[in-house]
Amino acid sequence: MATVKHPSRKQRLAKLGKQVKWAPFWTVPKKYGTGRRVHPGRHTAVKRSWRRTKSKA
């Protein structure tokens, strides 16, 4: 990919980069209650990996 990216493409790539991260840790007790210990990655909306799924950006 080019070193200098078009702003719109850069914005799309930035959004895809954010989709990779887990949900914040404080969402676990909010969703399941304080007693339940669940990994925050379990309720992340979109999980995307650079190996598995390629983007069209």
mmCIF file of the N, C-alpha and C atoms, coordinates in Angstrom:
data_MODEL
# 
_entry.id   MODEL 
# 
loop_
_atom_site.group_PDB 
_atom_site.id 
_atom_site.type_symbol 
_atom_site.label_atom_id 
_atom_site.label_alt_id 
_atom_site.label_comp_id 
_atom_site.label_asym_id 
_atom_site.label_entity_id 
_atom_site.label_seq_id 
_atom_site.pdbx_PDB_ins_code 
_atom_site.Cartn_x 
_atom_site.Cartn_y 
_atom_site.Cartn_z 
_atom_site.occupancy 
_atom_site.B_iso_or_equiv 
_atom_site.pdbx_formal_charge 
_atom_site.auth_seq_id 
_atom_site.auth_comp_id 
_atom_site.auth_asym_id 
_atom_site.auth_atom_id 
_atom_site.pdbx_PDB_model_num 
ATOM 1   N N  . MET A 1 1  ? 0.840   -1.176  0.000  1.00 0.00 ? 1  MET A N  1 
ATOM 2   C CA . MET A 1 1  ? 0.000   0.000   0.000  1.00 0.00 ? 1  MET A CA 1 
ATOM 3   C C  . MET A 1 1  ? 0.887   1.242   0.000  1.00 0.00 ? 1  MET A C  1 
ATOM 4   N N  . ALA A 1 2  ? 0.368   2.301   -0.546 1.00 0.00 ? 2  ALA A N  1 
ATOM 5   C CA . ALA A 1 2  ? 1.129   3.540   -0.663 1.00 0.00 ? 2  ALA A CA 1 
ATOM 6   C C  . ALA A 1 2  ? 1.463   4.127   0.711  1.00 0.00 ? 2  ALA A C  1 
ATOM 7   N N  . THR A 1 3  ? 2.588   4.802   0.787  1.00 0.00 ? 3  THR A N  1 
ATOM 8   C CA . THR A 1 3  ? 2.999   5.438   2.046  1.00 0.00 ? 3  THR A CA 1 
ATOM 9   C C  . THR A 1 3  ? 2.067   6.592   2.380  1.00 0.00 ? 3  THR A C  1 
ATOM 10  N N  . VAL A 1 4  ? 1.793   7.431   1.377  1.00 0.00 ? 4  VAL A N  1 
ATOM 11  C CA . VAL A 1 4  ? 0.866   8.543   1.566  1.00 0.00 ? 4  VAL A CA 1 
ATOM 12  C C  . VAL A 1 4  ? -0.524  8.058   1.165  1.00 0.00 ? 4  VAL A C  1 
ATOM 13  N N  . LYS A 1 5  ? -1.419  7.967   2.160  1.00 0.00 ? 5  LYS A N  1 
ATOM 14  C CA . LYS A 1 5  ? -2.763  7.440   1.908  1.00 0.00 ? 5  LYS A CA 1 
ATOM 15  C C  . LYS A 1 5  ? -3.761  8.582   1.769  1.00 0.00 ? 5  LYS A C  1 
ATOM 16  N N  . HIS A 1 6  ? -4.793  8.346   0.976  1.00 0.00 ? 6  HIS A N  1 
ATOM 17  C CA . HIS A 1 6  ? -5.877  9.302   0.816  1.00 0.00 ? 6  HIS A CA 1 
ATOM 18  C C  . HIS A 1 6  ? -6.615  9.401   2.150  1.00 0.00 ? 6  HIS A C  1 
ATOM 19  N N  . PRO A 1 7  ? -7.029  10.600  2.551  1.00 0.00 ? 7  PRO A N  1 
ATOM 20  C CA . PRO A 1 7  ? -7.670  10.769  3.865  1.00 0.00 ? 7  PRO A CA 1 
ATOM 21  C C  . PRO A 1 7  ? -8.868  9.848   4.108  1.00 0.00 ? 7  PRO A C  1 
ATOM 22  N N  . SER A 1 8  ? -9.678  9.625   3.065  1.00 0.00 ? 8  SER A N  1 
ATOM 23  C CA . SER A 1 8  ? -10.856 8.772   3.248  1.00 0.00 ? 8  SER A CA 1 
ATOM 24  C C  . SER A 1 8  ? -10.450 7.314   3.486  1.00 0.00 ? 8  SER A C  1 
ATOM 25  N N  . ARG A 1 9  ? -9.423  6.863   2.796  1.00 0.00 ? 9  ARG A N  1 
ATOM 26  C CA . ARG A 1 9  ? -8.934  5.494   2.991  1.00 0.00 ? 9  ARG A CA 1 
ATOM 27  C C  . ARG A 1 9  ? -8.313  5.342   4.386  1.00 0.00 ? 9  ARG A C  1 
ATOM 28  N N  . LYS A 1 10 ? -7.590  6.378   4.792  1.00 0.00 ? 10 LYS A N  1 
ATOM 29  C CA . LYS A 1 10 ? -6.967  6.364   6.111  1.00 0.00 ? 10 LYS A CA 1 
ATOM 30  C C  . LYS A 1 10 ? -8.032  6.305   7.213  1.00 0.00 ? 10 LYS A C  1 
ATOM 31  N N  . GLN A 1 11 ? -9.133  7.016   7.001  1.00 0.00 ? 11 GLN A N  1 
ATOM 32  C CA . GLN A 1 11 ? -10.240 7.020   7.951  1.00 0.00 ? 11 GLN A CA 1 
ATOM 33  C C  . GLN A 1 11 ? -10.883 5.630   8.030  1.00 0.00 ? 11 GLN A C  1 
ATOM 34  N N  . ARG A 1 12 ? -11.056 4.982   6.889  1.00 0.00 ? 12 ARG A N  1 
ATOM 35  C CA . ARG A 1 12 ? -11.625 3.627   6.859  1.00 0.00 ? 12 ARG A CA 1 
ATOM 36  C C  . ARG A 1 12 ? -10.718 2.643   7.585  1.00 0.00 ? 12 ARG A C  1 
ATOM 37  N N  . LEU A 1 13 ? -9.409  2.748   7.339  1.00 0.00 ? 13 LEU A N  1 
ATOM 38  C CA . LEU A 1 13 ? -8.446  1.857   7.991  1.00 0.00 ? 13 LEU A CA 1 
ATOM 39  C C  . LEU A 1 13 ? -8.403  2.092   9.495  1.00 0.00 ? 13 LEU A C  1 
ATOM 40  N N  . ALA A 1 14 ? -8.562  3.343   9.917  1.00 0.00 ? 14 ALA A N  1 
ATOM 41  C CA . ALA A 1 14 ? -8.581  3.667   11.343 1.00 0.00 ? 14 ALA A CA 1 
ATOM 42  C C  . ALA A 1 14 ? -9.788  3.036   12.012 1.00 0.00 ? 14 ALA A C  1 
ATOM 43  N N  . LYS A 1 15 ? -10.934 3.050   11.342 1.00 0.00 ? 15 LYS A N  1 
ATOM 44  C CA . LYS A 1 15 ? -12.153 2.442   11.892 1.00 0.00 ? 15 LYS A CA 1 
ATOM 45  C C  . LYS A 1 15 ? -11.981 0.933   12.000 1.00 0.00 ? 15 LYS A C  1 
ATOM 46  N N  . LEU A 1 16 ? -11.400 0.320   10.997 1.00 0.00 ? 16 LEU A N  1 
ATOM 47  C CA . LEU A 1 16 ? -11.176 -1.129  11.029 1.00 0.00 ? 16 LEU A CA 1 
ATOM 48  C C  . LEU A 1 16 ? -10.183 -1.504  12.124 1.00 0.00 ? 16 LEU A C  1 
ATOM 49  N N  . GLY A 1 17 ? -9.216  -0.627  12.370 1.00 0.00 ? 17 GLY A N  1 
ATOM 50  C CA . GLY A 1 17 ? -8.258  -0.870  13.436 1.00 0.00 ? 17 GLY A CA 1 
ATOM 51  C C  . GLY A 1 17 ? -8.887  -0.841  14.810 1.00 0.00 ? 17 GLY A C  1 
ATOM 52  N N  . LYS A 1 18 ? -9.915  0.012   14.982 1.00 0.00 ? 18 LYS A N  1 
ATOM 53  C CA . LYS A 1 18 ? -10.619 0.103   16.257 1.00 0.00 ? 18 LYS A CA 1 
ATOM 54  C C  . LYS A 1 18 ? -11.500 -1.113  16.499 1.00 0.00 ? 18 LYS A C  1 
ATOM 55  N N  . GLN A 1 19 ? -11.984 -1.748  15.416 1.00 0.00 ? 19 GLN A N  1 
ATOM 56  C CA . GLN A 1 19 ? -12.868 -2.909  15.548 1.00 0.00 ? 19 GLN A CA 1 
ATOM 57  C C  . GLN A 1 19 ? -12.139 -4.127  16.091 1.00 0.00 ? 19 GLN A C  1 
ATOM 58  N N  . VAL A 1 20 ? -10.839 -4.120  16.038 1.00 0.00 ? 20 VAL A N  1 
ATOM 59  C CA . VAL A 1 20 ? -10.037 -5.266  16.475 1.00 0.00 ? 20 VAL A CA 1 
ATOM 60  C C  . VAL A 1 20 ? -9.990  -5.343  18.009 1.00 0.00 ? 20 VAL A C  1 
ATOM 61  N N  . LYS A 1 21 ? -10.065 -4.197  18.677 1.00 0.00 ? 21 LYS A N  1 
ATOM 62  C CA . LYS A 1 21 ? -9.887  -4.144  20.124 1.00 0.00 ? 21 LYS A CA 1 
ATOM 63  C C  . LYS A 1 21 ? -11.057 -4.784  20.873 1.00 0.00 ? 21 LYS A C  1 
ATOM 64  N N  . TRP A 1 22 ? -10.770 -5.236  22.112 1.00 0.00 ? 22 TRP A N  1 
ATOM 65  C CA . TRP A 1 22 ? -11.819 -5.777  22.971 1.00 0.00 ? 22 TRP A CA 1 
ATOM 66  C C  . TRP A 1 22 ? -12.705 -4.643  23.467 1.00 0.00 ? 22 TRP A C  1 
ATOM 67  N N  . ALA A 1 23 ? -13.838 -5.037  24.008 1.00 0.00 ? 23 ALA A N  1 
ATOM 68  C CA . ALA A 1 23 ? -14.719 -4.079  24.686 1.00 0.00 ? 23 ALA A CA 1 
ATOM 69  C C  . ALA A 1 23 ? -14.024 -3.607  25.958 1.00 0.00 ? 23 ALA A C  1 
ATOM 70  N N  . PRO A 1 24 ? -14.336 -2.413  26.467 1.00 0.00 ? 24 PRO A N  1 
ATOM 71  C CA . PRO A 1 24 ? -13.713 -1.934  27.700 1.00 0.00 ? 24 PRO A CA 1 
ATOM 72  C C  . PRO A 1 24 ? -14.049 -2.830  28.884 1.00 0.00 ? 24 PRO A C  1 
ATOM 73  N N  . PHE A 1 25 ? -13.139 -2.912  29.855 1.00 0.00 ? 25 PHE A N  1 
ATOM 74  C CA . PHE A 1 25 ? -13.299 -3.832  30.984 1.00 0.00 ? 25 PHE A CA 1 
ATOM 75  C C  . PHE A 1 25 ? -14.517 -3.501  31.842 1.00 0.00 ? 25 PHE A C  1 
ATOM 76  N N  . TRP A 1 26 ? -14.902 -2.225  31.885 1.00 0.00 ? 26 TRP A N  1 
ATOM 77  C CA . TRP A 1 26 ? -16.024 -1.835  32.752 1.00 0.00 ? 26 TRP A CA 1 
ATOM 78  C C  . TRP A 1 26 ? -17.367 -2.259  32.184 1.00 0.00 ? 26 TRP A C  1 
ATOM 79  N N  . THR A 1 27 ? -17.415 -2.708  30.935 1.00 0.00 ? 27 THR A N  1 
ATOM 80  C CA . THR A 1 27 ? -18.686 -3.169  30.361 1.00 0.00 ? 27 THR A CA 1 
ATOM 81  C C  . THR A 1 27 ? -19.074 -4.547  30.882 1.00 0.00 ? 27 THR A C  1 
ATOM 82  N N  . VAL A 1 28 ? -18.102 -5.303  31.431 1.00 0.00 ? 28 VAL A N  1 
ATOM 83  C CA . VAL A 1 28 ? -18.393 -6.657  31.935 1.00 0.00 ? 28 VAL A CA 1 
ATOM 84  C C  . VAL A 1 28 ? -19.342 -6.613  33.132 1.00 0.00 ? 28 VAL A C  1 
ATOM 85  N N  . PRO A 1 29 ? -19.009 -5.884  34.237 1.00 0.00 ? 29 PRO A N  1 
ATOM 86  C CA . PRO A 1 29 ? -19.981 -5.836  35.338 1.00 0.00 ? 29 PRO A CA 1 
ATOM 87  C C  . PRO A 1 29 ? -21.278 -5.123  34.975 1.00 0.00 ? 29 PRO A C  1 
ATOM 88  N N  . LYS A 1 30 ? -21.208 -4.199  34.010 1.00 0.00 ? 30 LYS A N  1 
ATOM 89  C CA . LYS A 1 30 ? -22.417 -3.489  33.593 1.00 0.00 ? 30 LYS A CA 1 
ATOM 90  C C  . LYS A 1 30 ? -23.395 -4.446  32.914 1.00 0.00 ? 30 LYS A C  1 
ATOM 91  N N  . LYS A 1 31 ? -22.864 -5.361  32.109 1.00 0.00 ? 31 LYS A N  1 
ATOM 92  C CA . LYS A 1 31 ? -23.719 -6.277  31.352 1.00 0.00 ? 31 LYS A CA 1 
ATOM 93  C C  . LYS A 1 31 ? -24.110 -7.512  32.164 1.00 0.00 ? 31 LYS A C  1 
ATOM 94  N N  . TYR A 1 32 ? -23.160 -8.113  32.889 1.00 0.00 ? 32 TYR A N  1 
ATOM 95  C CA . TYR A 1 32 ? -23.386 -9.402  33.540 1.00 0.00 ? 32 TYR A CA 1 
ATOM 96  C C  . TYR A 1 32 ? -23.568 -9.299  35.054 1.00 0.00 ? 32 TYR A C  1 
ATOM 97  N N  . GLY A 1 33 ? -23.267 -8.159  35.667 1.00 0.00 ? 33 GLY A N  1 
ATOM 98  C CA . GLY A 1 33 ? -23.322 -8.030  37.120 1.00 0.00 ? 33 GLY A CA 1 
ATOM 99  C C  . GLY A 1 33 ? -21.926 -8.189  37.707 1.00 0.00 ? 33 GLY A C  1 
ATOM 100 N N  . THR A 1 34 ? -21.781 -7.835  38.983 1.00 0.00 ? 34 THR A N  1 
ATOM 101 C CA . THR A 1 34 ? -20.446 -7.804  39.595 1.00 0.00 ? 34 THR A CA 1 
ATOM 102 C C  . THR A 1 34 ? -19.891 -9.198  39.879 1.00 0.00 ? 34 THR A C  1 
ATOM 103 N N  . GLY A 1 35 ? -20.747 -10.197 40.046 1.00 0.00 ? 35 GLY A N  1 
ATOM 104 C CA . GLY A 1 35 ? -20.279 -11.538 40.411 1.00 0.00 ? 35 GLY A CA 1 
ATOM 105 C C  . GLY A 1 35 ? -19.698 -12.334 39.261 1.00 0.00 ? 35 GLY A C  1 
ATOM 106 N N  . ARG A 1 36 ? -20.063 -12.019 38.050 1.00 0.00 ? 36 ARG A N  1 
ATOM 107 C CA . ARG A 1 36 ? -19.684 -12.832 36.891 1.00 0.00 ? 36 ARG A CA 1 
ATOM 108 C C  . ARG A 1 36 ? -18.378 -12.332 36.290 1.00 0.00 ? 36 ARG A C  1 
ATOM 109 N N  . ARG A 1 37 ? -17.447 -13.268 36.069 1.00 0.00 ? 37 ARG A N  1 
ATOM 110 C CA . ARG A 1 37 ? -16.175 -12.886 35.443 1.00 0.00 ? 37 ARG A CA 1 
ATOM 111 C C  . ARG A 1 37 ? -16.150 -13.406 34.017 1.00 0.00 ? 37 ARG A C  1 
ATOM 112 N N  . VAL A 1 38 ? -16.215 -12.490 33.093 1.00 0.00 ? 38 VAL A N  1 
ATOM 113 C CA . VAL A 1 38 ? -16.276 -12.820 31.664 1.00 0.00 ? 38 VAL A CA 1 
ATOM 114 C C  . VAL A 1 38 ? -15.193 -12.015 30.961 1.00 0.00 ? 38 VAL A C  1 
ATOM 115 N N  . HIS A 1 39 ? -14.603 -12.604 29.939 1.00 0.00 ? 39 HIS A N  1 
ATOM 116 C CA . HIS A 1 39 ? -13.586 -11.887 29.164 1.00 0.00 ? 39 HIS A CA 1 
ATOM 117 C C  . HIS A 1 39 ? -14.247 -10.806 28.322 1.00 0.00 ? 39 HIS A C  1 
ATOM 118 N N  . PRO A 1 40 ? -13.698 -9.589  28.312 1.00 0.00 ? 40 PRO A N  1 
ATOM 119 C CA . PRO A 1 40 ? -14.336 -8.500  27.553 1.00 0.00 ? 40 PRO A CA 1 
ATOM 120 C C  . PRO A 1 40 ? -14.408 -8.752  26.045 1.00 0.00 ? 40 PRO A C  1 
ATOM 121 N N  . GLY A 1 41 ? -13.569 -9.637  25.531 1.00 0.00 ? 41 GLY A N  1 
ATOM 122 C CA . GLY A 1 41 ? -13.612 -9.950  24.107 1.00 0.00 ? 41 GLY A CA 1 
ATOM 123 C C  . GLY A 1 41 ? -14.862 -10.704 23.702 1.00 0.00 ? 41 GLY A C  1 
ATOM 124 N N  . ARG A 1 42 ? -15.565 -11.260 24.688 1.00 0.00 ? 42 ARG A N  1 
ATOM 125 C CA . ARG A 1 42 ? -16.752 -12.050 24.383 1.00 0.00 ? 42 ARG A CA 1 
ATOM 126 C C  . ARG A 1 42 ? -17.916 -11.219 23.894 1.00 0.00 ? 42 ARG A C  1 
ATOM 127 N N  . HIS A 1 43 ? -18.004 -9.978  24.335 1.00 0.00 ? 43 HIS A N  1 
ATOM 128 C CA . HIS A 1 43 ? -19.126 -9.159  23.866 1.00 0.00 ? 43 HIS A CA 1 
ATOM 129 C C  . HIS A 1 43 ? -18.647 -7.938  23.093 1.00 0.00 ? 43 HIS A C  1 
ATOM 130 N N  . THR A 1 44 ? -17.611 -8.149  22.295 1.00 0.00 ? 44 THR A N  1 
ATOM 131 C CA . THR A 1 44 ? -17.185 -7.136  21.336 1.00 0.00 ? 44 THR A CA 1 
ATOM 132 C C  . THR A 1 44 ? -18.034 -7.325  20.076 1.00 0.00 ? 44 THR A C  1 
ATOM 133 N N  . ALA A 1 45 ? -18.541 -6.238  19.540 1.00 0.00 ? 45 ALA A N  1 
ATOM 134 C CA . ALA A 1 45 ? -19.495 -6.317  18.433 1.00 0.00 ? 45 ALA A CA 1 
ATOM 135 C C  . ALA A 1 45 ? -18.874 -6.964  17.194 1.00 0.00 ? 45 ALA A C  1 
ATOM 136 N N  . VAL A 1 46 ? -17.746 -6.442  16.727 1.00 0.00 ? 46 VAL A N  1 
ATOM 137 C CA . VAL A 1 46 ? -17.119 -6.944  15.506 1.00 0.00 ? 46 VAL A CA 1 
ATOM 138 C C  . VAL A 1 46 ? -15.711 -7.389  15.843 1.00 0.00 ? 46 VAL A C  1 
ATOM 139 N N  . LYS A 1 47 ? -15.407 -8.648  15.569 1.00 0.00 ? 47 LYS A N  1 
ATOM 140 C CA . LYS A 1 47 ? -14.040 -9.130  15.769 1.00 0.00 ? 47 LYS A CA 1 
ATOM 141 C C  . LYS A 1 47 ? -13.432 -9.346  14.389 1.00 0.00 ? 47 LYS A C  1 
ATOM 142 N N  . ARG A 1 48 ? -12.298 -8.718  14.154 1.00 0.00 ? 48 ARG A N  1 
ATOM 143 C CA . ARG A 1 48 ? -11.667 -8.835  12.855 1.00 0.00 ? 48 ARG A CA 1 
ATOM 144 C C  . ARG A 1 48 ? -10.182 -9.050  13.053 1.00 0.00 ? 48 ARG A C  1 
ATOM 145 N N  . SER A 1 49 ? -9.602  -9.943  12.298 1.00 0.00 ? 49 SER A N  1 
ATOM 146 C CA . SER A 1 49 ? -8.176  -10.214 12.397 1.00 0.00 ? 49 SER A CA 1 
ATOM 147 C C  . SER A 1 49 ? -7.527  -9.969  11.048 1.00 0.00 ? 49 SER A C  1 
ATOM 148 N N  . TRP A 1 50 ? -6.305  -9.491  11.072 1.00 0.00 ? 50 TRP A N  1 
ATOM 149 C CA . TRP A 1 50 ? -5.592  -9.231  9.822  1.00 0.00 ? 50 TRP A CA 1 
ATOM 150 C C  . TRP A 1 50 ? -5.269  -10.526 9.101  1.00 0.00 ? 50 TRP A C  1 
ATOM 151 N N  . ARG A 1 51 ? -5.243  -11.646 9.823  1.00 0.00 ? 51 ARG A N  1 
ATOM 152 C CA . ARG A 1 51 ? -5.004  -12.935 9.171  1.00 0.00 ? 51 ARG A CA 1 
ATOM 153 C C  . ARG A 1 51 ? -6.276  -13.515 8.569  1.00 0.00 ? 51 ARG A C  1 
ATOM 154 N N  . ARG A 1 52 ? -7.349  -13.542 9.352  1.00 0.00 ? 52 ARG A N  1 
ATOM 155 C CA . ARG A 1 52 ? -8.588  -14.203 8.934  1.00 0.00 ? 52 ARG A CA 1 
ATOM 156 C C  . ARG A 1 52 ? -9.331  -13.439 7.858  1.00 0.00 ? 52 ARG A C  1 
ATOM 157 N N  . THR A 1 53 ? -9.732  -12.199 8.175  1.00 0.00 ? 53 THR A N  1 
ATOM 158 C CA . THR A 1 53 ? -10.651 -11.453 7.325  1.00 0.00 ? 53 THR A CA 1 
ATOM 159 C C  . THR A 1 53 ? -9.935  -10.245 6.729  1.00 0.00 ? 53 THR A C  1 
ATOM 160 N N  . LYS A 1 54 ? -9.923  -10.146 5.441  1.00 0.00 ? 54 LYS A N  1 
ATOM 161 C CA . LYS A 1 54 ? -9.313  -8.999  4.778  1.00 0.00 ? 54 LYS A CA 1 
ATOM 162 C C  . LYS A 1 54 ? -10.367 -7.917  4.554  1.00 0.00 ? 54 LYS A C  1 
ATOM 163 N N  . SER A 1 55 ? -9.931  -6.660  4.588  1.00 0.00 ? 55 SER A N  1 
ATOM 164 C CA . SER A 1 55 ? -10.850 -5.558  4.387  1.00 0.00 ? 55 SER A CA 1 
ATOM 165 C C  . SER A 1 55 ? -10.764 -5.085  2.935  1.00 0.00 ? 55 SER A C  1 
ATOM 166 N N  . LYS A 1 56 ? -11.799 -4.378  2.522  1.00 0.00 ? 56 LYS A N  1 
ATOM 167 C CA . LYS A 1 56 ? -11.842 -3.859  1.145  1.00 0.00 ? 56 LYS A CA 1 
ATOM 168 C C  . LYS A 1 56 ? -11.321 -2.420  1.106  1.00 0.00 ? 56 LYS A C  1 
ATOM 169 N N  . ALA A 1 57 ? -10.775 -1.926  2.195  1.00 0.00 ? 57 ALA A N  1 
ATOM 170 C CA . ALA A 1 57 ? -10.332 -0.525  2.263  1.00 0.00 ? 57 ALA A CA 1 
ATOM 171 C C  . ALA A 1 57 ? -9.114  -0.249  1.416  1.00 0.00 ? 57 ALA A C  1 
# 
